[in-house]
Amino acid sequence: MLSKSQFNRRLHRASDLFMHLFQGLTLFFKAQEEEAENGFLIDSFPVKVCDNVRSDQCRMYPTEAT
């Protein structure tokens, strides 16, 4: 397991690699977009984001003010 400082050093050493990778992916997807028809798709299916487990405990204002 890497320590936090070892991970940061390795991440900074690989930053140029990541930059080239993302630039290449950007150019690839731009080329794909130019070839394809421009269309949009909207998904209206509701997705549950989280449970309101502690919603009763959350107070924006003190109880005296409400």
mmCIF file of the N, C-alpha and C atoms, coordinates in Angstrom:
data_MODEL
# 
_entry.id   MODEL 
# 
loop_
_atom_site.group_PDB 
_atom_site.id 
_atom_site.type_symbol 
_atom_site.label_atom_id 
_atom_site.label_alt_id 
_atom_site.label_comp_id 
_atom_site.label_asym_id 
_atom_site.label_entity_id 
_atom_site.label_seq_id 
_atom_site.pdbx_PDB_ins_code 
_atom_site.Cartn_x 
_atom_site.Cartn_y 
_atom_site.Cartn_z 
_atom_site.occupancy 
_atom_site.B_iso_or_equiv 
_atom_site.pdbx_formal_charge 
_atom_site.auth_seq_id 
_atom_site.auth_comp_id 
_atom_site.auth_asym_id 
_atom_site.auth_atom_id 
_atom_site.pdbx_PDB_model_num 
ATOM 1   N N  . MET A 1 1  ? 0.845   -1.178 0.000   1.00 0.00 ? 1  MET A N  1 
ATOM 2   C CA . MET A 1 1  ? 0.000   0.000  0.000   1.00 0.00 ? 1  MET A CA 1 
ATOM 3   C C  . MET A 1 1  ? 0.886   1.236  0.000   1.00 0.00 ? 1  MET A C  1 
ATOM 4   N N  . LEU A 1 2  ? 0.574   2.183  -0.867  1.00 0.00 ? 2  LEU A N  1 
ATOM 5   C CA . LEU A 1 2  ? 1.345   3.418  -0.937  1.00 0.00 ? 2  LEU A CA 1 
ATOM 6   C C  . LEU A 1 2  ? 0.898   4.388  0.144   1.00 0.00 ? 2  LEU A C  1 
ATOM 7   N N  . SER A 1 3  ? 1.856   5.128  0.642   1.00 0.00 ? 3  SER A N  1 
ATOM 8   C CA . SER A 1 3  ? 1.483   6.195  1.565   1.00 0.00 ? 3  SER A CA 1 
ATOM 9   C C  . SER A 1 3  ? 0.957   7.375  0.740   1.00 0.00 ? 3  SER A C  1 
ATOM 10  N N  . LYS A 1 4  ? 0.407   8.340  1.413   1.00 0.00 ? 4  LYS A N  1 
ATOM 11  C CA . LYS A 1 4  ? -0.159  9.506  0.726   1.00 0.00 ? 4  LYS A CA 1 
ATOM 12  C C  . LYS A 1 4  ? 0.923   10.262 -0.042  1.00 0.00 ? 4  LYS A C  1 
ATOM 13  N N  . SER A 1 5  ? 2.090   10.439 0.538   1.00 0.00 ? 5  SER A N  1 
ATOM 14  C CA . SER A 1 5  ? 3.163   11.181 -0.127  1.00 0.00 ? 5  SER A CA 1 
ATOM 15  C C  . SER A 1 5  ? 3.709   10.396 -1.320  1.00 0.00 ? 5  SER A C  1 
ATOM 16  N N  . GLN A 1 6  ? 3.825   9.073  -1.202  1.00 0.00 ? 6  GLN A N  1 
ATOM 17  C CA . GLN A 1 6  ? 4.280   8.263  -2.328  1.00 0.00 ? 6  GLN A CA 1 
ATOM 18  C C  . GLN A 1 6  ? 3.287   8.325  -3.484  1.00 0.00 ? 6  GLN A C  1 
ATOM 19  N N  . PHE A 1 7  ? 2.012   8.270  -3.159  1.00 0.00 ? 7  PHE A N  1 
ATOM 20  C CA . PHE A 1 7  ? 0.991   8.369  -4.197  1.00 0.00 ? 7  PHE A CA 1 
ATOM 21  C C  . PHE A 1 7  ? 1.071   9.717  -4.907  1.00 0.00 ? 7  PHE A C  1 
ATOM 22  N N  . ASN A 1 8  ? 1.221   10.805 -4.138  1.00 0.00 ? 8  ASN A N  1 
ATOM 23  C CA . ASN A 1 8  ? 1.310   12.137 -4.740  1.00 0.00 ? 8  ASN A CA 1 
ATOM 24  C C  . ASN A 1 8  ? 2.532   12.262 -5.640  1.00 0.00 ? 8  ASN A C  1 
ATOM 25  N N  . ARG A 1 9  ? 3.670   11.719 -5.213  1.00 0.00 ? 9  ARG A N  1 
ATOM 26  C CA . ARG A 1 9  ? 4.873   11.781 -6.044  1.00 0.00 ? 9  ARG A CA 1 
ATOM 27  C C  . ARG A 1 9  ? 4.681   11.027 -7.353  1.00 0.00 ? 9  ARG A C  1 
ATOM 28  N N  . ARG A 1 10 ? 4.083   9.849  -7.280  1.00 0.00 ? 10 ARG A N  1 
ATOM 29  C CA . ARG A 1 10 ? 3.842   9.073  -8.501  1.00 0.00 ? 10 ARG A CA 1 
ATOM 30  C C  . ARG A 1 10 ? 2.825   9.762  -9.404  1.00 0.00 ? 10 ARG A C  1 
ATOM 31  N N  . LEU A 1 11 ? 1.825   10.351 -8.807  1.00 0.00 ? 11 LEU A N  1 
ATOM 32  C CA . LEU A 1 11 ? 0.807   11.060 -9.585  1.00 0.00 ? 11 LEU A CA 1 
ATOM 33  C C  . LEU A 1 11 ? 1.415   12.251 -10.311 1.00 0.00 ? 11 LEU A C  1 
ATOM 34  N N  . HIS A 1 12 ? 2.272   13.007 -9.647  1.00 0.00 ? 12 HIS A N  1 
ATOM 35  C CA . HIS A 1 12 ? 2.911   14.164 -10.275 1.00 0.00 ? 12 HIS A CA 1 
ATOM 36  C C  . HIS A 1 12 ? 3.890   13.746 -11.366 1.00 0.00 ? 12 HIS A C  1 
ATOM 37  N N  . ARG A 1 13 ? 4.555   12.607 -11.183 1.00 0.00 ? 13 ARG A N  1 
ATOM 38  C CA . ARG A 1 13 ? 5.458   12.111 -12.227 1.00 0.00 ? 13 ARG A CA 1 
ATOM 39  C C  . ARG A 1 13 ? 4.683   11.703 -13.470 1.00 0.00 ? 13 ARG A C  1 
ATOM 40  N N  . ALA A 1 14 ? 3.457   11.225 -13.304 1.00 0.00 ? 14 ALA A N  1 
ATOM 41  C CA . ALA A 1 14 ? 2.643   10.756 -14.421 1.00 0.00 ? 14 ALA A CA 1 
ATOM 42  C C  . ALA A 1 14 ? 1.740   11.842 -14.981 1.00 0.00 ? 14 ALA A C  1 
ATOM 43  N N  . SER A 1 15 ? 1.855   13.080 -14.521 1.00 0.00 ? 15 SER A N  1 
ATOM 44  C CA . SER A 1 15 ? 0.937   14.138 -14.960 1.00 0.00 ? 15 SER A CA 1 
ATOM 45  C C  . SER A 1 15 ? 1.039   14.401 -16.461 1.00 0.00 ? 15 SER A C  1 
ATOM 46  N N  . ASP A 1 16 ? 2.259   14.359 -17.024 1.00 0.00 ? 16 ASP A N  1 
ATOM 47  C CA . ASP A 1 16 ? 2.397   14.560 -18.474 1.00 0.00 ? 16 ASP A CA 1 
ATOM 48  C C  . ASP A 1 16 ? 1.720   13.432 -19.248 1.00 0.00 ? 16 ASP A C  1 
ATOM 49  N N  . LEU A 1 17 ? 1.842   12.227 -18.744 1.00 0.00 ? 17 LEU A N  1 
ATOM 50  C CA . LEU A 1 17 ? 1.190   11.093 -19.388 1.00 0.00 ? 17 LEU A CA 1 
ATOM 51  C C  . LEU A 1 17 ? -0.321  11.266 -19.399 1.00 0.00 ? 17 LEU A C  1 
ATOM 52  N N  . PHE A 1 18 ? -0.886  11.684 -18.262 1.00 0.00 ? 18 PHE A N  1 
ATOM 53  C CA . PHE A 1 18 ? -2.322  11.908 -18.192 1.00 0.00 ? 18 PHE A CA 1 
ATOM 54  C C  . PHE A 1 18 ? -2.753  13.031 -19.128 1.00 0.00 ? 18 PHE A C  1 
ATOM 55  N N  . MET A 1 19 ? -1.950  14.085 -19.215 1.00 0.00 ? 19 MET A N  1 
ATOM 56  C CA . MET A 1 19 ? -2.292  15.202 -20.087 1.00 0.00 ? 19 MET A CA 1 
ATOM 57  C C  . MET A 1 19 ? -2.353  14.742 -21.545 1.00 0.00 ? 19 MET A C  1 
ATOM 58  N N  . HIS A 1 20 ? -1.355  13.974 -21.984 1.00 0.00 ? 20 HIS A N  1 
ATOM 59  C CA . HIS A 1 20 ? -1.351  13.470 -23.354 1.00 0.00 ? 20 HIS A CA 1 
ATOM 60  C C  . HIS A 1 20 ? -2.509  12.502 -23.596 1.00 0.00 ? 20 HIS A C  1 
ATOM 61  N N  . LEU A 1 21 ? -2.812  11.675 -22.609 1.00 0.00 ? 21 LEU A N  1 
ATOM 62  C CA . LEU A 1 21 ? -3.911  10.733 -22.726 1.00 0.00 ? 21 LEU A CA 1 
ATOM 63  C C  . LEU A 1 21 ? -5.237  11.467 -22.907 1.00 0.00 ? 21 LEU A C  1 
ATOM 64  N N  . PHE A 1 22 ? -5.497  12.464 -22.069 1.00 0.00 ? 22 PHE A N  1 
ATOM 65  C CA . PHE A 1 22 ? -6.759  13.191 -22.156 1.00 0.00 ? 22 PHE A CA 1 
ATOM 66  C C  . PHE A 1 22 ? -6.846  14.037 -23.427 1.00 0.00 ? 22 PHE A C  1 
ATOM 67  N N  . GLN A 1 23 ? -5.727  14.589 -23.877 1.00 0.00 ? 23 GLN A N  1 
ATOM 68  C CA . GLN A 1 23 ? -5.747  15.333 -25.135 1.00 0.00 ? 23 GLN A CA 1 
ATOM 69  C C  . GLN A 1 23 ? -6.064  14.403 -26.303 1.00 0.00 ? 23 GLN A C  1 
ATOM 70  N N  . GLY A 1 24 ? -5.483  13.209 -26.288 1.00 0.00 ? 24 GLY A N  1 
ATOM 71  C CA . GLY A 1 24 ? -5.776  12.231 -27.334 1.00 0.00 ? 24 GLY A CA 1 
ATOM 72  C C  . GLY A 1 24 ? -7.225  11.793 -27.321 1.00 0.00 ? 24 GLY A C  1 
ATOM 73  N N  . LEU A 1 25 ? -7.768  11.562 -26.132 1.00 0.00 ? 25 LEU A N  1 
ATOM 74  C CA . LEU A 1 25 ? -9.177  11.185 -26.026 1.00 0.00 ? 25 LEU A CA 1 
ATOM 75  C C  . LEU A 1 25 ? -10.088 12.309 -26.497 1.00 0.00 ? 25 LEU A C  1 
ATOM 76  N N  . THR A 1 26 ? -9.716  13.548 -26.191 1.00 0.00 ? 26 THR A N  1 
ATOM 77  C CA . THR A 1 26 ? -10.507 14.695 -26.636 1.00 0.00 ? 26 THR A CA 1 
ATOM 78  C C  . THR A 1 26 ? -10.542 14.768 -28.150 1.00 0.00 ? 26 THR A C  1 
ATOM 79  N N  . LEU A 1 27 ? -9.386  14.621 -28.790 1.00 0.00 ? 27 LEU A N  1 
ATOM 80  C CA . LEU A 1 27 ? -9.337  14.660 -30.250 1.00 0.00 ? 27 LEU A CA 1 
ATOM 81  C C  . LEU A 1 27 ? -10.127 13.505 -30.860 1.00 0.00 ? 27 LEU A C  1 
ATOM 82  N N  . PHE A 1 28 ? -10.045 12.330 -30.259 1.00 0.00 ? 28 PHE A N  1 
ATOM 83  C CA . PHE A 1 28 ? -10.791 11.177 -30.754 1.00 0.00 ? 28 PHE A CA 1 
ATOM 84  C C  . PHE A 1 28 ? -12.293 11.424 -30.696 1.00 0.00 ? 28 PHE A C  1 
ATOM 85  N N  . PHE A 1 29 ? -12.794 11.908 -29.557 1.00 0.00 ? 29 PHE A N  1 
ATOM 86  C CA . PHE A 1 29 ? -14.228 12.115 -29.418 1.00 0.00 ? 29 PHE A CA 1 
ATOM 87  C C  . PHE A 1 29 ? -14.721 13.276 -30.262 1.00 0.00 ? 29 PHE A C  1 
ATOM 88  N N  . LYS A 1 30 ? -13.886 14.294 -30.473 1.00 0.00 ? 30 LYS A N  1 
ATOM 89  C CA . LYS A 1 30 ? -14.277 15.378 -31.371 1.00 0.00 ? 30 LYS A CA 1 
ATOM 90  C C  . LYS A 1 30 ? -14.414 14.874 -32.795 1.00 0.00 ? 30 LYS A C  1 
ATOM 91  N N  . ALA A 1 31 ? -13.502 14.004 -33.218 1.00 0.00 ? 31 ALA A N  1 
ATOM 92  C CA . ALA A 1 31 ? -13.575 13.436 -34.563 1.00 0.00 ? 31 ALA A CA 1 
ATOM 93  C C  . ALA A 1 31 ? -14.820 12.558 -34.702 1.00 0.00 ? 31 ALA A C  1 
ATOM 94  N N  . GLN A 1 32 ? -15.145 11.786 -33.684 1.00 0.00 ? 32 GLN A N  1 
ATOM 95  C CA . GLN A 1 32 ? -16.337 10.944 -33.716 1.00 0.00 ? 32 GLN A CA 1 
ATOM 96  C C  . GLN A 1 32 ? -17.597 11.792 -33.777 1.00 0.00 ? 32 GLN A C  1 
ATOM 97  N N  . GLU A 1 33 ? -17.588 12.918 -33.087 1.00 0.00 ? 33 GLU A N  1 
ATOM 98  C CA . GLU A 1 33 ? -18.756 13.795 -33.048 1.00 0.00 ? 33 GLU A CA 1 
ATOM 99  C C  . GLU A 1 33 ? -18.995 14.432 -34.407 1.00 0.00 ? 33 GLU A C  1 
ATOM 100 N N  . GLU A 1 34 ? -17.921 14.783 -35.118 1.00 0.00 ? 34 GLU A N  1 
ATOM 101 C CA . GLU A 1 34 ? -18.069 15.408 -36.424 1.00 0.00 ? 34 GLU A CA 1 
ATOM 102 C C  . GLU A 1 34 ? -18.634 14.424 -37.441 1.00 0.00 ? 34 GLU A C  1 
ATOM 103 N N  . GLU A 1 35 ? -18.324 13.138 -37.314 1.00 0.00 ? 35 GLU A N  1 
ATOM 104 C CA . GLU A 1 35 ? -18.816 12.139 -38.238 1.00 0.00 ? 35 GLU A CA 1 
ATOM 105 C C  . GLU A 1 35 ? -20.271 11.770 -37.960 1.00 0.00 ? 35 GLU A C  1 
ATOM 106 N N  . ALA A 1 36 ? -20.678 11.836 -36.736 1.00 0.00 ? 36 ALA A N  1 
ATOM 107 C CA . ALA A 1 36 ? -22.024 11.403 -36.350 1.00 0.00 ? 36 ALA A CA 1 
ATOM 108 C C  . ALA A 1 36 ? -23.017 12.544 -36.523 1.00 0.00 ? 36 ALA A C  1 
ATOM 109 N N  . GLU A 1 37 ? -24.270 12.162 -36.619 1.00 0.00 ? 37 GLU A N  1 
ATOM 110 C CA . GLU A 1 37 ? -25.324 13.173 -36.637 1.00 0.00 ? 37 GLU A CA 1 
ATOM 111 C C  . GLU A 1 37 ? -25.420 13.813 -35.272 1.00 0.00 ? 37 GLU A C  1 
ATOM 112 N N  . ASN A 1 38 ? -25.711 15.085 -35.256 1.00 0.00 ? 38 ASN A N  1 
ATOM 113 C CA . ASN A 1 38 ? -25.891 15.760 -33.964 1.00 0.00 ? 38 ASN A CA 1 
ATOM 114 C C  . ASN A 1 38 ? -27.296 15.465 -33.461 1.00 0.00 ? 38 ASN A C  1 
ATOM 115 N N  . GLY A 1 39 ? -27.373 14.789 -32.374 1.00 0.00 ? 39 GLY A N  1 
ATOM 116 C CA . GLY A 1 39 ? -28.645 14.463 -31.764 1.00 0.00 ? 39 GLY A CA 1 
ATOM 117 C C  . GLY A 1 39 ? -28.483 14.425 -30.267 1.00 0.00 ? 39 GLY A C  1 
ATOM 118 N N  . PHE A 1 40 ? -29.584 14.598 -29.579 1.00 0.00 ? 40 PHE A N  1 
ATOM 119 C CA . PHE A 1 40 ? -29.536 14.607 -28.132 1.00 0.00 ? 40 PHE A CA 1 
ATOM 120 C C  . PHE A 1 40 ? -30.508 13.582 -27.593 1.00 0.00 ? 40 PHE A C  1 
ATOM 121 N N  . LEU A 1 41 ? -30.160 13.032 -26.479 1.00 0.00 ? 41 LEU A N  1 
ATOM 122 C CA . LEU A 1 41 ? -30.981 12.040 -25.811 1.00 0.00 ? 41 LEU A CA 1 
ATOM 123 C C  . LEU A 1 41 ? -31.169 12.484 -24.368 1.00 0.00 ? 41 LEU A C  1 
ATOM 124 N N  . ILE A 1 42 ? -32.416 12.519 -23.931 1.00 0.00 ? 42 ILE A N  1 
ATOM 125 C CA . ILE A 1 42 ? -32.704 12.927 -22.559 1.00 0.00 ? 42 ILE A CA 1 
ATOM 126 C C  . ILE A 1 42 ? -33.356 11.757 -21.842 1.00 0.00 ? 42 ILE A C  1 
ATOM 127 N N  . ASP A 1 43 ? -32.768 11.389 -20.724 1.00 0.00 ? 43 ASP A N  1 
ATOM 128 C CA . ASP A 1 43 ? -33.294 10.303 -19.917 1.00 0.00 ? 43 ASP A CA 1 
ATOM 129 C C  . ASP A 1 43 ? -34.128 10.912 -18.805 1.00 0.00 ? 43 ASP A C  1 
ATOM 130 N N  . SER A 1 44 ? -35.408 10.628 -18.791 1.00 0.00 ? 44 SER A N  1 
ATOM 131 C CA . SER A 1 44 ? -36.287 11.217 -17.778 1.00 0.00 ? 44 SER A CA 1 
ATOM 132 C C  . SER A 1 44 ? -36.665 10.223 -16.690 1.00 0.00 ? 44 SER A C  1 
ATOM 133 N N  . PHE A 1 45 ? -35.983 9.090  -16.634 1.00 0.00 ? 45 PHE A N  1 
ATOM 134 C CA . PHE A 1 45 ? -36.267 8.088  -15.618 1.00 0.00 ? 45 PHE A CA 1 
ATOM 135 C C  . PHE A 1 45 ? -35.743 8.572  -14.275 1.00 0.00 ? 45 PHE A C  1 
ATOM 136 N N  . PRO A 1 46 ? -36.574 8.596  -13.239 1.00 0.00 ? 46 PRO A N  1 
ATOM 137 C CA . PRO A 1 46 ? -36.105 9.076  -11.932 1.00 0.00 ? 46 PRO A CA 1 
ATOM 138 C C  . PRO A 1 46 ? -35.095 8.113  -11.302 1.00 0.00 ? 46 PRO A C  1 
ATOM 139 N N  . VAL A 1 47 ? -34.081 8.674  -10.709 1.00 0.00 ? 47 VAL A N  1 
ATOM 140 C CA . VAL A 1 47 ? -33.035 7.893  -10.057 1.00 0.00 ? 47 VAL A CA 1 
ATOM 141 C C  . VAL A 1 47 ? -32.966 8.312  -8.601  1.00 0.00 ? 47 VAL A C  1 
ATOM 142 N N  . LYS A 1 48 ? -32.990 7.345  -7.705  1.00 0.00 ? 48 LYS A N  1 
ATOM 143 C CA . LYS A 1 48 ? -32.888 7.636  -6.286  1.00 0.00 ? 48 LYS A CA 1 
ATOM 144 C C  . LYS A 1 48 ? -31.452 8.015  -5.967  1.00 0.00 ? 48 LYS A C  1 
ATOM 145 N N  . VAL A 1 49 ? -31.262 9.182  -5.394  1.00 0.00 ? 49 VAL A N  1 
ATOM 146 C CA . VAL A 1 49 ? -29.918 9.680  -5.133  1.00 0.00 ? 49 VAL A CA 1 
ATOM 147 C C  . VAL A 1 49 ? -29.426 9.258  -3.762  1.00 0.00 ? 49 VAL A C  1 
ATOM 148 N N  . CYS A 1 50 ? -30.205 9.472  -2.744  1.00 0.00 ? 50 CYS A N  1 
ATOM 149 C CA . CYS A 1 50 ? -29.772 9.117  -1.395  1.00 0.00 ? 50 CYS A CA 1 
ATOM 150 C C  . CYS A 1 50 ? -30.990 8.910  -0.501  1.00 0.00 ? 50 CYS A C  1 
ATOM 151 N N  . ASP A 1 51 ? -30.743 8.293  0.623   1.00 0.00 ? 51 ASP A N  1 
ATOM 152 C CA . ASP A 1 51 ? -31.780 8.135  1.633   1.00 0.00 ? 51 ASP A CA 1 
ATOM 153 C C  . ASP A 1 51 ? -31.742 9.342  2.561   1.00 0.00 ? 51 ASP A C  1 
ATOM 154 N N  . ASN A 1 52 ? -32.894 9.807  2.944   1.00 0.00 ? 52 ASN A N  1 
ATOM 155 C CA . ASN A 1 52 ? -32.968 10.925 3.888   1.00 0.00 ? 52 ASN A CA 1 
ATOM 156 C C  . ASN A 1 52 ? -32.992 10.370 5.304   1.00 0.00 ? 52 ASN A C  1 
ATOM 157 N N  . VAL A 1 53 ? -31.879 9.793  5.697   1.00 0.00 ? 53 VAL A N  1 
ATOM 158 C CA . VAL A 1 53 ? -31.804 9.152  7.004   1.00 0.00 ? 53 VAL A CA 1 
ATOM 159 C C  . VAL A 1 53 ? -31.760 10.201 8.105   1.00 0.00 ? 53 VAL A C  1 
ATOM 160 N N  . ARG A 1 54 ? -30.941 11.239 7.907   1.00 0.00 ? 54 ARG A N  1 
ATOM 161 C CA . ARG A 1 54 ? -30.777 12.239 8.964   1.00 0.00 ? 54 ARG A CA 1 
ATOM 162 C C  . ARG A 1 54 ? -31.450 13.560 8.603   1.00 0.00 ? 54 ARG A C  1 
ATOM 163 N N  . SER A 1 55 ? -32.445 13.539 7.747   1.00 0.00 ? 55 SER A N  1 
ATOM 164 C CA . SER A 1 55 ? -33.078 14.797 7.358   1.00 0.00 ? 55 SER A CA 1 
ATOM 165 C C  . SER A 1 55 ? -33.777 15.480 8.533   1.00 0.00 ? 55 SER A C  1 
ATOM 166 N N  . ASP A 1 56 ? -34.256 14.701 9.513   1.00 0.00 ? 56 ASP A N  1 
ATOM 167 C CA . ASP A 1 56 ? -34.892 15.305 10.685  1.00 0.00 ? 56 ASP A CA 1 
ATOM 168 C C  . ASP A 1 56 ? -33.881 16.007 11.587  1.00 0.00 ? 56 ASP A C  1 
ATOM 169 N N  . GLN A 1 57 ? -32.621 15.572 11.542  1.00 0.00 ? 57 GLN A N  1 
ATOM 170 C CA . GLN A 1 57 ? -31.590 16.155 12.393  1.00 0.00 ? 57 GLN A CA 1 
ATOM 171 C C  . GLN A 1 57 ? -30.990 17.415 11.793  1.00 0.00 ? 57 GLN A C  1 
ATOM 172 N N  . CYS A 1 58 ? -31.178 17.632 10.511  1.00 0.00 ? 58 CYS A N  1 
ATOM 173 C CA . CYS A 1 58 ? -30.575 18.775 9.826   1.00 0.00 ? 58 CYS A CA 1 
ATOM 174 C C  . CYS A 1 58 ? -31.436 20.012 10.042  1.00 0.00 ? 58 CYS A C  1 
ATOM 175 N N  . ARG A 1 59 ? -30.832 21.071 10.538  1.00 0.00 ? 59 ARG A N  1 
ATOM 176 C CA . ARG A 1 59 ? -31.541 22.333 10.767  1.00 0.00 ? 59 ARG A CA 1 
ATOM 177 C C  . ARG A 1 59 ? -30.724 23.466 10.163  1.00 0.00 ? 59 ARG A C  1 
ATOM 178 N N  . MET A 1 60 ? -31.359 24.254 9.314   1.00 0.00 ? 60 MET A N  1 
ATOM 179 C CA . MET A 1 60 ? -30.666 25.402 8.763   1.00 0.00 ? 60 MET A CA 1 
ATOM 180 C C  . MET A 1 60 ? -30.697 26.578 9.728   1.00 0.00 ? 60 MET A C  1 
ATOM 181 N N  . TYR A 1 61 ? -31.772 26.649 10.512  1.00 0.00 ? 61 TYR A N  1 
ATOM 182 C CA . TYR A 1 61 ? -31.943 27.730 11.482  1.00 0.00 ? 61 TYR A CA 1 
ATOM 183 C C  . TYR A 1 61 ? -32.245 27.119 12.843  1.00 0.00 ? 61 TYR A C  1 
ATOM 184 N N  . PRO A 1 62 ? -31.930 27.820 13.866  1.00 0.00 ? 62 PRO A N  1 
ATOM 185 C CA . PRO A 1 62 ? -32.287 27.318 15.200  1.00 0.00 ? 62 PRO A CA 1 
ATOM 186 C C  . PRO A 1 62 ? -33.798 27.119 15.311  1.00 0.00 ? 62 PRO A C  1 
ATOM 187 N N  . THR A 1 63 ? -34.223 26.212 16.158  1.00 0.00 ? 63 THR A N  1 
ATOM 188 C CA . THR A 1 63 ? -35.655 25.914 16.285  1.00 0.00 ? 63 THR A CA 1 
ATOM 189 C C  . THR A 1 63 ? -36.439 27.113 16.824  1.00 0.00 ? 63 THR A C  1 
ATOM 190 N N  . GLU A 1 64 ? -35.777 27.998 17.568  1.00 0.00 ? 64 GLU A N  1 
ATOM 191 C CA . GLU A 1 64 ? -36.479 29.165 18.103  1.00 0.00 ? 64 GLU A CA 1 
ATOM 192 C C  . GLU A 1 64 ? -36.873 30.136 16.996  1.00 0.00 ? 64 GLU A C  1 
ATOM 193 N N  . ALA A 1 65 ? -36.109 30.193 15.917  1.00 0.00 ? 65 ALA A N  1 
ATOM 194 C CA . ALA A 1 65 ? -36.374 31.141 14.843  1.00 0.00 ? 65 ALA A CA 1 
ATOM 195 C C  . ALA A 1 65 ? -37.508 30.695 13.943  1.00 0.00 ? 65 ALA A C  1 
ATOM 196 N N  . THR A 1 66 ? -37.859 29.408 13.973  1.00 0.00 ? 66 THR A N  1 
ATOM 197 C CA . THR A 1 66 ? -38.900 28.928 13.058  1.00 0.00 ? 66 THR A CA 1 
ATOM 198 C C  . THR A 1 66 ? -40.261 28.910 13.683  1.00 0.00 ? 66 THR A C  1 
# 
